[in-house]
Amino acid sequence: MLRWSIIFLVVAIVAAVFGFGGVASTAAGIAKVLFFIFLVLFVISLIFGRRST
């Protein structure tokens, strides 16, 4: 998931450089959402991964 957020961030930067504002804002929004989902899943896995049976 982190890989996809980085890919969308790179797409947003490239689109912004070439002047495609709509594509850049959409890709940046998708990258932001994916990054926050990654952070939530990472924290959940840290909390529940440390339990031992």
Residue pairs with C-beta under 8 A, 6 or more apart in sequence:
1 34
1 37
1 38
1 41
2 34
2 35
2 38
4 34
5 30
5 31
5 32
5 34
5 35
5 38
6 31
7 31
8 27
8 28
8 30
8 31
8 34
9 27
9 28
9 31
11 23
11 27
12 23
12 24
12 25
12 26
12 27
12 28
12 31
13 24
15 21
15 23
15 24
15 27
16 24
